[in-house]
Amino acid sequence: MTLRLTDDEAEALRLRSELEQRSMQEIARQAIREYVEAHSRAELLNQVLDEELPRYAEALRRLGE
């Protein structure tokens, strides 16, 4: 896999790498892991809500009155 960054993105990553004393690759890989994990949780929550909310729709409507 090749990751192409703009000059600004590469410079920001390089500066972060120097600041954290970690490789640019390590920082990029961590960012990807965090992104995937965060979006996976959000998708799972949305799926659960889509499946479970209809079951409680009437109760939620009554609570809202």
CHARMM-style PDB file with segment names, atoms N, HN, CA, C and O in Angstrom:
ATOM      1  N   MET     1       0.843  -1.177   0.000  1.00  0.00      PROA
ATOM      2  CA  MET     1       0.000   0.000   0.000  1.00  0.00      PROA
ATOM      3  C   MET     1       0.886   1.238   0.000  1.00  0.00      PROA
ATOM      4  O   MET     1       1.910   1.292   0.681  1.00  0.00      PROA
ATOM      5  N   THR     2       0.478   2.209  -0.763  1.00  0.00      PROA
ATOM      6  HN  THR     2      -0.354   2.165  -1.316  1.00  0.00      PROA
ATOM      7  CA  THR     2       1.188   3.482  -0.799  1.00  0.00      PROA
ATOM      8  C   THR     2       0.247   4.566  -0.311  1.00  0.00      PROA
ATOM      9  O   THR     2      -0.898   4.651  -0.756  1.00  0.00      PROA
ATOM     10  N   LEU     3       0.721   5.383   0.591  1.00  0.00      PROA
ATOM     11  HN  LEU     3       1.651   5.314   0.953  1.00  0.00      PROA
ATOM     12  CA  LEU     3      -0.069   6.495   1.109  1.00  0.00      PROA
ATOM     13  C   LEU     3       0.539   7.782   0.595  1.00  0.00      PROA
ATOM     14  O   LEU     3       1.684   8.113   0.905  1.00  0.00      PROA
ATOM     15  N   ARG     4      -0.227   8.493  -0.180  1.00  0.00      PROA
ATOM     16  HN  ARG     4      -1.157   8.224  -0.432  1.00  0.00      PROA
ATOM     17  CA  ARG     4       0.266   9.754  -0.741  1.00  0.00      PROA
ATOM     18  C   ARG     4      -0.314  10.909   0.049  1.00  0.00      PROA
ATOM     19  O   ARG     4      -1.532  11.050   0.155  1.00  0.00      PROA
ATOM     20  N   LEU     5       0.558  11.732   0.601  1.00  0.00      PROA
ATOM     21  HN  LEU     5       1.548  11.617   0.515  1.00  0.00      PROA
ATOM     22  CA  LEU     5       0.148  12.884   1.383  1.00  0.00      PROA
ATOM     23  C   LEU     5       0.485  14.161   0.638  1.00  0.00      PROA
ATOM     24  O   LEU     5       1.416  14.203  -0.167  1.00  0.00      PROA
ATOM     25  N   THR     6      -0.279  15.195   0.917  1.00  0.00      PROA
ATOM     26  HN  THR     6      -1.035  15.161   1.571  1.00  0.00      PROA
ATOM     27  CA  THR     6       0.086  16.498   0.375  1.00  0.00      PROA
ATOM     28  C   THR     6       1.345  16.955   1.096  1.00  0.00      PROA
ATOM     29  O   THR     6       1.722  16.384   2.119  1.00  0.00      PROA
ATOM     30  N   ASP     7       1.985  17.968   0.571  1.00  0.00      PROA
ATOM     31  HN  ASP     7       1.678  18.432  -0.260  1.00  0.00      PROA
ATOM     32  CA  ASP     7       3.172  18.502   1.237  1.00  0.00      PROA
ATOM     33  C   ASP     7       2.850  18.967   2.649  1.00  0.00      PROA
ATOM     34  O   ASP     7       3.622  18.730   3.578  1.00  0.00      PROA
ATOM     35  N   ASP     8       1.716  19.624   2.808  1.00  0.00      PROA
ATOM     36  HN  ASP     8       1.088  19.817   2.053  1.00  0.00      PROA
ATOM     37  CA  ASP     8       1.318  20.106   4.135  1.00  0.00      PROA
ATOM     38  C   ASP     8       1.059  18.956   5.100  1.00  0.00      PROA
ATOM     39  O   ASP     8       1.459  19.019   6.262  1.00  0.00      PROA
ATOM     40  N   GLU     9       0.394  17.906   4.629  1.00  0.00      PROA
ATOM     41  HN  GLU     9       0.068  17.855   3.685  1.00  0.00      PROA
ATOM     42  CA  GLU     9       0.126  16.741   5.472  1.00  0.00      PROA
ATOM     43  C   GLU     9       1.423  16.058   5.880  1.00  0.00      PROA
ATOM     44  O   GLU     9       1.594  15.677   7.038  1.00  0.00      PROA
ATOM     45  N   ALA    10       2.326  15.905   4.936  1.00  0.00      PROA
ATOM     46  HN  ALA    10       2.187  16.215   3.995  1.00  0.00      PROA
ATOM     47  CA  ALA    10       3.608  15.259   5.225  1.00  0.00      PROA
ATOM     48  C   ALA    10       4.413  16.078   6.228  1.00  0.00      PROA
ATOM     49  O   ALA    10       5.039  15.521   7.129  1.00  0.00      PROA
ATOM     50  N   GLU    11       4.396  17.383   6.074  1.00  0.00      PROA
ATOM     51  HN  GLU    11       3.887  17.836   5.342  1.00  0.00      PROA
ATOM     52  CA  GLU    11       5.120  18.245   7.001  1.00  0.00      PROA
ATOM     53  C   GLU    11       4.510  18.181   8.398  1.00  0.00      PROA
ATOM     54  O   GLU    11       5.241  18.125   9.386  1.00  0.00      PROA
ATOM     55  N   ALA    12       3.205  18.188   8.491  1.00  0.00      PROA
ATOM     56  HN  ALA    12       2.611  18.234   7.687  1.00  0.00      PROA
ATOM     57  CA  ALA    12       2.544  18.083   9.789  1.00  0.00      PROA
ATOM     58  C   ALA    12       2.870  16.750  10.454  1.00  0.00      PROA
ATOM     59  O   ALA    12       3.102  16.695  11.662  1.00  0.00      PROA
ATOM     60  N   LEU    13       2.886  15.694   9.677  1.00  0.00      PROA
ATOM     61  HN  LEU    13       2.698  15.739   8.696  1.00  0.00      PROA
ATOM     62  CA  LEU    13       3.220  14.376  10.205  1.00  0.00      PROA
ATOM     63  C   LEU    13       4.687  14.329  10.646  1.00  0.00      PROA
ATOM     64  O   LEU    13       5.009  13.756  11.686  1.00  0.00      PROA
ATOM     65  N   ARG    14       5.553  14.924   9.862  1.00  0.00      PROA
ATOM     66  HN  ARG    14       5.291  15.389   9.017  1.00  0.00      PROA
ATOM     67  CA  ARG    14       6.966  14.960  10.222  1.00  0.00      PROA
ATOM     68  C   ARG    14       7.181  15.715  11.529  1.00  0.00      PROA
ATOM     69  O   ARG    14       7.938  15.268  12.391  1.00  0.00      PROA
ATOM     70  N   LEU    15       6.519  16.852  11.677  1.00  0.00      PROA
ATOM     71  HN  LEU    15       5.903  17.215  10.977  1.00  0.00      PROA
ATOM     72  CA  LEU    15       6.650  17.641  12.904  1.00  0.00      PROA
ATOM     73  C   LEU    15       6.116  16.874  14.117  1.00  0.00      PROA
ATOM     74  O   LEU    15       6.723  16.890  15.187  1.00  0.00      PROA
ATOM     75  N   ARG    16       4.974  16.204  13.935  1.00  0.00      PROA
ATOM     76  HN  ARG    16       4.481  16.191  13.065  1.00  0.00      PROA
ATOM     77  CA  ARG    16       4.398  15.406  15.023  1.00  0.00      PROA
ATOM     78  C   ARG    16       5.338  14.271  15.384  1.00  0.00      PROA
ATOM     79  O   ARG    16       5.507  13.948  16.560  1.00  0.00      PROA
ATOM     80  N   SER    17       5.945  13.670  14.383  1.00  0.00      PROA
ATOM     81  HN  SER    17       5.807  13.933  13.428  1.00  0.00      PROA
ATOM     82  CA  SER    17       6.887  12.580  14.588  1.00  0.00      PROA
ATOM     83  C   SER    17       8.078  13.042  15.428  1.00  0.00      PROA
ATOM     84  O   SER    17       8.495  12.356  16.361  1.00  0.00      PROA
ATOM     85  N   GLU    18       8.612  14.198  15.088  1.00  0.00      PROA
ATOM     86  HN  GLU    18       8.273  14.755  14.330  1.00  0.00      PROA
ATOM     87  CA  GLU    18       9.742  14.737  15.852  1.00  0.00      PROA
ATOM     88  C   GLU    18       9.331  15.059  17.286  1.00  0.00      PROA
ATOM     89  O   GLU    18      10.062  14.761  18.231  1.00  0.00      PROA
ATOM     90  N   LEU    19       8.165  15.665  17.440  1.00  0.00      PROA
ATOM     91  HN  LEU    19       7.571  15.907  16.672  1.00  0.00      PROA
ATOM     92  CA  LEU    19       7.685  16.046  18.759  1.00  0.00      PROA
ATOM     93  C   LEU    19       7.495  14.827  19.665  1.00  0.00      PROA
ATOM     94  O   LEU    19       7.860  14.855  20.840  1.00  0.00      PROA
ATOM     95  N   GLU    20       6.928  13.771  19.114  1.00  0.00      PROA
ATOM     96  HN  GLU    20       6.631  13.748  18.159  1.00  0.00      PROA
ATOM     97  CA  GLU    20       6.641  12.568  19.891  1.00  0.00      PROA
ATOM     98  C   GLU    20       7.803  11.581  19.909  1.00  0.00      PROA
ATOM     99  O   GLU    20       7.769  10.578  20.622  1.00  0.00      PROA
ATOM    100  N   GLN    21       8.822  11.874  19.123  1.00  0.00      PROA
ATOM    101  HN  GLN    21       8.850  12.689  18.544  1.00  0.00      PROA
ATOM    102  CA  GLN    21       9.970  10.968  18.991  1.00  0.00      PROA
ATOM    103  C   GLN    21       9.516   9.556  18.626  1.00  0.00      PROA
ATOM    104  O   GLN    21       9.941   8.558  19.209  1.00  0.00      PROA
ATOM    105  N   ARG    22       8.632   9.529  17.632  1.00  0.00      PROA
ATOM    106  HN  ARG    22       8.287  10.340  17.159  1.00  0.00      PROA
ATOM    107  CA  ARG    22       8.122   8.273  17.077  1.00  0.00      PROA
ATOM    108  C   ARG    22       8.209   8.384  15.576  1.00  0.00      PROA
ATOM    109  O   ARG    22       8.273   9.486  15.030  1.00  0.00      PROA
ATOM    110  N   SER    23       8.212   7.255  14.907  1.00  0.00      PROA
ATOM    111  HN  SER    23       8.160   6.360  15.350  1.00  0.00      PROA
ATOM    112  CA  SER    23       8.297   7.288  13.448  1.00  0.00      PROA
ATOM    113  C   SER    23       6.988   7.794  12.843  1.00  0.00      PROA
ATOM    114  O   SER    23       5.916   7.675  13.437  1.00  0.00      PROA
ATOM    115  N   MET    24       7.110   8.359  11.649  1.00  0.00      PROA
ATOM    116  HN  MET    24       7.981   8.456  11.166  1.00  0.00      PROA
ATOM    117  CA  MET    24       5.932   8.819  10.930  1.00  0.00      PROA
ATOM    118  C   MET    24       4.999   7.642  10.655  1.00  0.00      PROA
ATOM    119  O   MET    24       3.778   7.776  10.739  1.00  0.00      PROA
ATOM    120  N   GLN    25       5.571   6.508  10.332  1.00  0.00      PROA
ATOM    121  HN  GLN    25       6.563   6.398  10.265  1.00  0.00      PROA
ATOM    122  CA  GLN    25       4.761   5.316  10.064  1.00  0.00      PROA
ATOM    123  C   GLN    25       3.982   4.903  11.302  1.00  0.00      PROA
ATOM    124  O   GLN    25       2.801   4.570  11.210  1.00  0.00      PROA
ATOM    125  N   GLU    26       4.624   4.920  12.447  1.00  0.00      PROA
ATOM    126  HN  GLU    26       5.584   5.191  12.523  1.00  0.00      PROA
ATOM    127  CA  GLU    26       3.966   4.523  13.686  1.00  0.00      PROA
ATOM    128  C   GLU    26       2.780   5.446  13.994  1.00  0.00      PROA
ATOM    129  O   GLU    26       1.714   4.982  14.399  1.00  0.00      PROA
ATOM    130  N   ILE    27       2.971   6.733  13.802  1.00  0.00      PROA
ATOM    131  HN  ILE    27       3.836   7.110  13.472  1.00  0.00      PROA
ATOM    132  CA  ILE    27       1.900   7.693  14.056  1.00  0.00      PROA
ATOM    133  C   ILE    27       0.759   7.501  13.068  1.00  0.00      PROA
ATOM    134  O   ILE    27      -0.406   7.526  13.464  1.00  0.00      PROA
ATOM    135  N   ALA    28       1.066   7.312  11.808  1.00  0.00      PROA
ATOM    136  HN  ALA    28       2.012   7.291  11.486  1.00  0.00      PROA
ATOM    137  CA  ALA    28       0.032   7.104  10.790  1.00  0.00      PROA
ATOM    138  C   ALA    28      -0.743   5.819  11.063  1.00  0.00      PROA
ATOM    139  O   ALA    28      -1.968   5.802  10.945  1.00  0.00      PROA
ATOM    140  N   ARG    29      -0.054   4.759  11.424  1.00  0.00      PROA
ATOM    141  HN  ARG    29       0.941   4.773  11.520  1.00  0.00      PROA
ATOM    142  CA  ARG    29      -0.731   3.489  11.705  1.00  0.00      PROA
ATOM    143  C   ARG    29      -1.646   3.609  12.910  1.00  0.00      PROA
ATOM    144  O   ARG    29      -2.749   3.062  12.910  1.00  0.00      PROA
ATOM    145  N   GLN    30      -1.197   4.325  13.944  1.00  0.00      PROA
ATOM    146  HN  GLN    30      -0.301   4.769  13.944  1.00  0.00      PROA
ATOM    147  CA  GLN    30      -2.038   4.534  15.123  1.00  0.00      PROA
ATOM    148  C   GLN    30      -3.281   5.341  14.756  1.00  0.00      PROA
ATOM    149  O   GLN    30      -4.385   5.026  15.200  1.00  0.00      PROA
ATOM    150  N   ALA    31      -3.101   6.367  13.958  1.00  0.00      PROA
ATOM    151  HN  ALA    31      -2.204   6.623  13.598  1.00  0.00      PROA
ATOM    152  CA  ALA    31      -4.236   7.192  13.540  1.00  0.00      PROA
ATOM    153  C   ALA    31      -5.263   6.357  12.773  1.00  0.00      PROA
ATOM    154  O   ALA    31      -6.467   6.527  12.959  1.00  0.00      PROA
ATOM    155  N   ILE    32      -4.790   5.467  11.920  1.00  0.00      PROA
ATOM    156  HN  ILE    32      -3.811   5.329  11.769  1.00  0.00      PROA
ATOM    157  CA  ILE    32      -5.694   4.604  11.155  1.00  0.00      PROA
ATOM    158  C   ILE    32      -6.437   3.659  12.088  1.00  0.00      PROA
ATOM    159  O   ILE    32      -7.646   3.471  11.949  1.00  0.00      PROA
ATOM    160  N   ARG    33      -5.716   3.057  13.049  1.00  0.00      PROA
ATOM    161  HN  ARG    33      -4.734   3.210  13.162  1.00  0.00      PROA
ATOM    162  CA  ARG    33      -6.368   2.165  14.011  1.00  0.00      PROA
ATOM    163  C   ARG    33      -7.454   2.897  14.787  1.00  0.00      PROA
ATOM    164  O   ARG    33      -8.557   2.377  14.951  1.00  0.00      PROA
ATOM    165  N   GLU    34      -7.148   4.098  15.263  1.00  0.00      PROA
ATOM    166  HN  GLU    34      -6.252   4.521  15.130  1.00  0.00      PROA
ATOM    167  CA  GLU    34      -8.113   4.880  16.041  1.00  0.00      PROA
ATOM    168  C   GLU    34      -9.328   5.248  15.189  1.00  0.00      PROA
ATOM    169  O   GLU    34     -10.461   5.198  15.668  1.00  0.00      PROA
ATOM    170  N   TYR    35      -9.097   5.614  13.942  1.00  0.00      PROA
ATOM    171  HN  TYR    35      -8.176   5.654  13.553  1.00  0.00      PROA
ATOM    172  CA  TYR    35     -10.187   5.965  13.037  1.00  0.00      PROA
ATOM    173  C   TYR    35     -11.115   4.766  12.820  1.00  0.00      PROA
ATOM    174  O   TYR    35     -12.335   4.884  12.933  1.00  0.00      PROA
ATOM    175  N   VAL    36     -10.525   3.623  12.511  1.00  0.00      PROA
ATOM    176  HN  VAL    36      -9.534   3.527  12.419  1.00  0.00      PROA
ATOM    177  CA  VAL    36     -11.319   2.424  12.247  1.00  0.00      PROA
ATOM    178  C   VAL    36     -12.092   2.021  13.492  1.00  0.00      PROA
ATOM    179  O   VAL    36     -13.272   1.685  13.400  1.00  0.00      PROA
ATOM    180  N   GLU    37     -11.452   2.048  14.653  1.00  0.00      PROA
ATOM    181  HN  GLU    37     -10.493   2.321  14.728  1.00  0.00      PROA
ATOM    182  CA  GLU    37     -12.107   1.673  15.900  1.00  0.00      PROA
ATOM    183  C   GLU    37     -13.271   2.608  16.211  1.00  0.00      PROA
ATOM    184  O   GLU    37     -14.358   2.149  16.562  1.00  0.00      PROA
ATOM    185  N   ALA    38     -13.053   3.901  16.085  1.00  0.00      PROA
ATOM    186  HN  ALA    38     -12.170   4.274  15.800  1.00  0.00      PROA
ATOM    187  CA  ALA    38     -14.108   4.873  16.387  1.00  0.00      PROA
ATOM    188  C   ALA    38     -15.295   4.704  15.447  1.00  0.00      PROA
ATOM    189  O   ALA    38     -16.444   4.750  15.888  1.00  0.00      PROA
ATOM    190  N   HSD    39     -15.031   4.509  14.164  1.00  0.00      PROA
ATOM    191  HN  HSD    39     -14.098   4.471  13.807  1.00  0.00      PROA
ATOM    192  CA  HSD    39     -16.125   4.366  13.212  1.00  0.00      PROA
ATOM    193  C   HSD    39     -16.806   3.017  13.343  1.00  0.00      PROA
ATOM    194  O   HSD    39     -18.005   2.910  13.086  1.00  0.00      PROA
ATOM    195  N   SER    40     -16.084   1.999  13.731  1.00  0.00      PROA
ATOM    196  HN  SER    40     -15.110   2.086  13.940  1.00  0.00      PROA
ATOM    197  CA  SER    40     -16.685   0.685  13.929  1.00  0.00      PROA
ATOM    198  C   SER    40     -17.662   0.737  15.104  1.00  0.00      PROA
ATOM    199  O   SER    40     -18.752   0.170  15.030  1.00  0.00      PROA
ATOM    200  N   ARG    41     -17.273   1.422  16.195  1.00  0.00      PROA
ATOM    201  HN  ARG    41     -16.387   1.883  16.255  1.00  0.00      PROA
ATOM    202  CA  ARG    41     -18.167   1.556  17.344  1.00  0.00      PROA
ATOM    203  C   ARG    41     -19.412   2.342  16.971  1.00  0.00      PROA
ATOM    204  O   ARG    41     -20.518   1.975  17.367  1.00  0.00      PROA
ATOM    205  N   ALA    42     -19.245   3.421  16.214  1.00  0.00      PROA
ATOM    206  HN  ALA    42     -18.346   3.719  15.892  1.00  0.00      PROA
ATOM    207  CA  ALA    42     -20.383   4.237  15.812  1.00  0.00      PROA
ATOM    208  C   ALA    42     -21.338   3.433  14.936  1.00  0.00      PROA
ATOM    209  O   ALA    42     -22.555   3.528  15.097  1.00  0.00      PROA
ATOM    210  N   GLU    43     -20.802   2.651  14.021  1.00  0.00      PROA
ATOM    211  HN  GLU    43     -19.813   2.574  13.891  1.00  0.00      PROA
ATOM    212  CA  GLU    43     -21.649   1.827  13.153  1.00  0.00      PROA
ATOM    213  C   GLU    43     -22.387   0.760  13.958  1.00  0.00      PROA
ATOM    214  O   GLU    43     -23.559   0.487  13.697  1.00  0.00      PROA
ATOM    215  N   LEU    44     -21.710   0.157  14.933  1.00  0.00      PROA
ATOM    216  HN  LEU    44     -20.758   0.379  15.145  1.00  0.00      PROA
ATOM    217  CA  LEU    44     -22.353  -0.844  15.773  1.00  0.00      PROA
ATOM    218  C   LEU    44     -23.473  -0.214  16.586  1.00  0.00      PROA
ATOM    219  O   LEU    44     -24.559  -0.784  16.689  1.00  0.00      PROA
ATOM    220  N   LEU    45     -23.221   0.953  17.164  1.00  0.00      PROA
ATOM    221  HN  LEU    45     -22.338   1.416  17.080  1.00  0.00      PROA
ATOM    222  CA  LEU    45     -24.249   1.640  17.933  1.00  0.00      PROA
ATOM    223  C   LEU    45     -25.445   1.980  17.045  1.00  0.00      PROA
ATOM    224  O   LEU    45     -26.592   1.780  17.444  1.00  0.00      PROA
ATOM    225  N   ASN    46     -25.182   2.489  15.852  1.00  0.00      PROA
ATOM    226  HN  ASN    46     -24.250   2.652  15.527  1.00  0.00      PROA
ATOM    227  CA  ASN    46     -26.277   2.803  14.926  1.00  0.00      PROA
ATOM    228  C   ASN    46     -27.080   1.563  14.573  1.00  0.00      PROA
ATOM    229  O   ASN    46     -28.306   1.620  14.476  1.00  0.00      PROA
ATOM    230  N   GLN    47     -26.404   0.460  14.382  1.00  0.00      PROA
ATOM    231  HN  GLN    47     -25.408   0.414  14.461  1.00  0.00      PROA
ATOM    232  CA  GLN    47     -27.088  -0.793  14.044  1.00  0.00      PROA
ATOM    233  C   GLN    47     -27.982  -1.233  15.197  1.00  0.00      PROA
ATOM    234  O   GLN    47     -29.134  -1.614  14.986  1.00  0.00      PROA
ATOM    235  N   VAL    48     -27.455  -1.180  16.408  1.00  0.00      PROA
ATOM    236  HN  VAL    48     -26.520  -0.870  16.579  1.00  0.00      PROA
ATOM    237  CA  VAL    48     -28.247  -1.576  17.578  1.00  0.00      PROA
ATOM    238  C   VAL    48     -29.451  -0.659  17.737  1.00  0.00      PROA
ATOM    239  O   VAL    48     -30.564  -1.123  17.984  1.00  0.00      PROA
ATOM    240  N   LEU    49     -29.225   0.645  17.593  1.00  0.00      PROA
ATOM    241  HN  LEU    49     -28.321   1.022  17.392  1.00  0.00      PROA
ATOM    242  CA  LEU    49     -30.335   1.582  17.724  1.00  0.00      PROA
ATOM    243  C   LEU    49     -31.391   1.343  16.650  1.00  0.00      PROA
ATOM    244  O   LEU    49     -32.587   1.370  16.941  1.00  0.00      PROA
ATOM    245  N   ASP    50     -30.963   1.111  15.424  1.00  0.00      PROA
ATOM    246  HN  ASP    50     -29.991   1.089  15.188  1.00  0.00      PROA
ATOM    247  CA  ASP    50     -31.909   0.843  14.335  1.00  0.00      PROA
ATOM    248  C   ASP    50     -32.741  -0.404  14.608  1.00  0.00      PROA
ATOM    249  O   ASP    50     -33.914  -0.464  14.240  1.00  0.00      PROA
ATOM    250  N   GLU    51     -32.140  -1.393  15.247  1.00  0.00      PROA
ATOM    251  HN  GLU    51     -31.187  -1.345  15.546  1.00  0.00      PROA
ATOM    252  CA  GLU    51     -32.843  -2.643  15.511  1.00  0.00      PROA
ATOM    253  C   GLU    51     -33.700  -2.578  16.764  1.00  0.00      PROA
ATOM    254  O   GLU    51     -34.771  -3.184  16.805  1.00  0.00      PROA
ATOM    255  N   GLU    52     -33.259  -1.861  17.779  1.00  0.00      PROA
ATOM    256  HN  GLU    52     -32.389  -1.369  17.746  1.00  0.00      PROA
ATOM    257  CA  GLU    52     -33.938  -1.879  19.071  1.00  0.00      PROA
ATOM    258  C   GLU    52     -34.926  -0.745  19.289  1.00  0.00      PROA
ATOM    259  O   GLU    52     -35.930  -0.944  19.971  1.00  0.00      PROA
ATOM    260  N   LEU    53     -34.679   0.440  18.734  1.00  0.00      PROA
ATOM    261  HN  LEU    53     -33.863   0.601  18.179  1.00  0.00      PROA
ATOM    262  CA  LEU    53     -35.571   1.568  18.975  1.00  0.00      PROA
ATOM    263  C   LEU    53     -37.011   1.314  18.536  1.00  0.00      PROA
ATOM    264  O   LEU    53     -37.937   1.692  19.253  1.00  0.00      PROA
ATOM    265  N   PRO    54     -37.225   0.688  17.385  1.00  0.00      PROA
ATOM    266  CA  PRO    54     -38.630   0.448  17.006  1.00  0.00      PROA
ATOM    267  C   PRO    54     -39.404  -0.351  18.056  1.00  0.00      PROA
ATOM    268  O   PRO    54     -40.609  -0.157  18.218  1.00  0.00      PROA
ATOM    269  N   ARG    55     -38.732  -1.228  18.753  1.00  0.00      PROA
ATOM    270  HN  ARG    55     -37.754  -1.386  18.621  1.00  0.00      PROA
ATOM    271  CA  ARG    55     -39.393  -2.039  19.771  1.00  0.00      PROA
ATOM    272  C   ARG    55     -39.920  -1.165  20.904  1.00  0.00      PROA
ATOM    273  O   ARG    55     -40.940  -1.483  21.516  1.00  0.00      PROA
ATOM    274  N   TYR    56     -39.226  -0.069  21.181  1.00  0.00      PROA
ATOM    275  HN  TYR    56     -38.397   0.188  20.684  1.00  0.00      PROA
ATOM    276  CA  TYR    56     -39.593   0.799  22.294  1.00  0.00      PROA
ATOM    277  C   TYR    56     -40.197   2.128  21.833  1.00  0.00      PROA
ATOM    278  O   TYR    56     -40.312   3.066  22.622  1.00  0.00      PROA
ATOM    279  N   ALA    57     -40.576   2.206  20.581  1.00  0.00      PROA
ATOM    280  HN  ALA    57     -40.483   1.444  19.940  1.00  0.00      PROA
ATOM    281  CA  ALA    57     -41.076   3.460  20.016  1.00  0.00      PROA
ATOM    282  C   ALA    57     -42.288   3.988  20.779  1.00  0.00      PROA
ATOM    283  O   ALA    57     -42.361   5.181  21.076  1.00  0.00      PROA
ATOM    284  N   GLU    58     -43.226   3.122  21.094  1.00  0.00      PROA
ATOM    285  HN  GLU    58     -43.167   2.154  20.853  1.00  0.00      PROA
ATOM    286  CA  GLU    58     -44.432   3.561  21.799  1.00  0.00      PROA
ATOM    287  C   GLU    58     -44.088   4.068  23.202  1.00  0.00      PROA
ATOM    288  O   GLU    58     -44.595   5.109  23.621  1.00  0.00      PROA
ATOM    289  N   ALA    59     -43.260   3.367  23.909  1.00  0.00      PROA
ATOM    290  HN  ALA    59     -42.849   2.522  23.569  1.00  0.00      PROA
ATOM    291  CA  ALA    59     -42.861   3.799  25.250  1.00  0.00      PROA
ATOM    292  C   ALA    59     -42.116   5.126  25.198  1.00  0.00      PROA
ATOM    293  O   ALA    59     -42.341   5.996  26.039  1.00  0.00      PROA
ATOM    294  N   LEU    60     -41.234   5.286  24.220  1.00  0.00      PROA
ATOM    295  HN  LEU    60     -41.052   4.579  23.537  1.00  0.00      PROA
ATOM    296  CA  LEU    60     -40.504   6.538  24.071  1.00  0.00      PROA
ATOM    297  C   LEU    60     -41.445   7.689  23.711  1.00  0.00      PROA
ATOM    298  O   LEU    60     -41.266   8.813  24.179  1.00  0.00      PROA
ATOM    299  N   ARG    61     -42.439   7.404  22.884  1.00  0.00      PROA
ATOM    300  HN  ARG    61     -42.585   6.491  22.504  1.00  0.00      PROA
ATOM    301  CA  ARG    61     -43.406   8.430  22.531  1.00  0.00      PROA
ATOM    302  C   ARG    61     -44.167   8.894  23.767  1.00  0.00      PROA
ATOM    303  O   ARG    61     -44.372  10.092  23.960  1.00  0.00      PROA
ATOM    304  N   ARG    62     -44.589   7.940  24.609  1.00  0.00      PROA
ATOM    305  HN  ARG    62     -44.422   6.967  24.452  1.00  0.00      PROA
ATOM    306  CA  ARG    62     -45.324   8.270  25.830  1.00  0.00      PROA
ATOM    307  C   ARG    62     -44.463   9.062  26.801  1.00  0.00      PROA
ATOM    308  O   ARG    62     -44.942   9.997  27.442  1.00  0.00      PROA
ATOM    309  N   LEU    63     -43.199   8.691  26.909  1.00  0.00      PROA
ATOM    310  HN  LEU    63     -42.810   7.931  26.388  1.00  0.00      PROA
ATOM    311  CA  LEU    63     -42.304   9.423  27.803  1.00  0.00      PROA
ATOM    312  C   LEU    63     -42.112  10.859  27.339  1.00  0.00      PROA
ATOM    313  O   LEU    63     -41.890  11.757  28.151  1.00  0.00      PROA
ATOM    314  N   GLY    64     -42.197  11.068  26.054  1.00  0.00      PROA
ATOM    315  HN  GLY    64     -42.377  10.338  25.394  1.00  0.00      PROA
ATOM    316  CA  GLY    64     -42.028  12.399  25.498  1.00  0.00      PROA
ATOM    317  C   GLY    64     -43.225  13.308  25.678  1.00  0.00      PROA
ATOM    318  O   GLY    64     -43.139  14.509  25.424  1.00  0.00      PROA
ATOM    319  N   GLU    65     -44.340  12.745  26.115  1.00  0.00      PROA
ATOM    320  HN  GLU    65     -44.409  11.769  26.322  1.00  0.00      PROA
ATOM    321  CA  GLU    65     -45.554  13.570  26.278  1.00  0.00      PROA
ATOM    322  C   GLU    65     -45.520  14.373  27.550  1.00  0.00      PROA
ATOM    323  OT1 GLU    65     -46.459  15.115  27.836  1.00  0.00      PROA
TER     324      GLU     65
END
